[in-house]
């Protein structure tokens, strides 16, 4: 895959890329900041009226905020979007990261949405380069006091390597990314970030051993097996 160097984070040693396969894709028009009284999450627009995120993001006082083209959360207060219903995967429980997915139906559809850039995964547990978008929440990370959108490319680890790293913690329908070389400086990113592998939305961040920007292992729900459930909810609800 041909890649164009986008950002070099000198402190962490993490190199960020944007794939030529995703040229013309503006992640800011597909990402939502999900705010609550407990923690923040990322929501990914997968259809004009549907947002996909992690089930553990169903928290008190949930608000869906759209920032448009603003990369910094402090540049613009954002627009709070109304939503109709929330659909948590029926098998999800608060005691396990398994089936950690949730769909949110917006009250008003986004007419600009295009399926040209986001497609469903065709393979499960395939080793590939994935682009991860999320916001930074820790002002101490690389001296940055702003909540900037971060975009980095890290290769998916093979299922065998993930099992070696995580053991029984790695459940079915999950994949991991990392660890990568980094300084492991303290940082905090918004959870439920999407993993875009080429044009495919491969996974949603479920849990991590530390900050993805500084080389720790992060675990995603692999969407390959969940596409039928997602499509069924969107077509019947």
Protein Blocks (a to p, Z undefined) as FASTA:
>chain_A
ZZddfbdcfknopacdddfklgoiafklmcccdddfkbccddddfbfkbccddfklmcgh
iacddekjafbfklpgbjadddfbdcddfkbcfkbcghiacddddfbdcfkbcfklpccd
fbehiacddddddddfbfkgghiabdcddddddddddfklmmmmnmmmlcghiacedjdd
dehiacdddehiacdehjacfbccfbdcbdfknopacddddfklmmmmmmmmmmmZZ
